[in-house]
Amino acid sequence: MSLEIKQETMLAVVEKAMQSDPMEYCGEFISNHEEVGDTLTHLAANLARLTVEDEDDMSSLMAQATVISSAMFMTYEMAKAEVEAKELEDLFDA
């Protein structure tokens, strides 16, 4: 199954994410999607460690992890929205 994320979906998710502070957006995502949020947060923290030169610089590490998390969370929400839209289309076509 291929998944195409429509431009409208991408813009809607980005607009929603941009309406709040990145930390607030991430916190809301984690509370709404606990299992996925935890997994992606751990991945973001590990990726942030690869991009921050001084691992002891916690503020830089947190900022980078938040940016990476936000991007991954938005991508997840885009894919989820497209899957749900496809399921609705299939339901009405049946």
N, C-alpha and C positions, 0 to 999 in steps of 0.2 A: 504494500500500500504506500503510495506516495502522498506526501502532505504538502500542499501549497499554502503558504500563508499569504492571504490577500492583503493588498495595500491598506484597505480600510480597517482590517483587523489590527495590523501593525500600528497604524496611526491612533486607533482607539486605545490600545494598550499603552502606548507611549504617552498619550495625553493623560490617561488616568495616572500613570506613574509620576508624571511631571507635576501633578497637582499637589504633591506633598514632598516633604524632605526625604532624601534617600533612606535615611535611617528609619523614618516613620513608615515608608513604603515597604522596606524589608521586614520590619517588625510585624506589620499587618499581614504580609504574605506568609510569614512563618506561622503566625497564629491561625491563618485560614487554611494552610496546607502544611501541617506540621511535619509529616514524614518526608515529603519532597523538600520542604524548606530546610530541614536539618541536613539532608544529604547534600543539597546544593550549597548550603552554607559551609560545610566542611570542605567541599571541593573548592569553593571560592577562597577560603582561608589558605589552603595549600597552594593554589595558584598565586595568591597575593605574596606568599613567601618567596616565590620564584621571581617576582617582579620588584620587590623592595630590597634595596641593597643592604640596609641595616635592619636585621630581624628584631633588634632590640628597640627600634623606633616604633613603638606601639601605635602612635597616632597615624603614621604613614601606612602601617600594616592594616589598621582598621579602615582607613579611608579607601585603600585599594581593594580590600575584601568587600567593602560595601558597594563599590562601583561594579565589581565583577558579579557580586550577588544580584544586584539590580538588573544587570543585563541578562543573567541566566533566568531570573524570576520572570522578567518580561517575555523572554522567549518561551518559557513554559506556559505562561498565560495565553500567548498567541497561539501556540500549538493546541492547547486545550480548547480554546474558543473555536478553532477551525474544526476540530474533531466533533465538538458538540453541534456545530452548524451542520456538518455532514450527516450526523446521526438524525437530526431533525429533518433534513432533506429526504433521507432514506425512509423515515417514518411516514412522511406525507406522500412519498412516491409509491408506497406499498399499497 
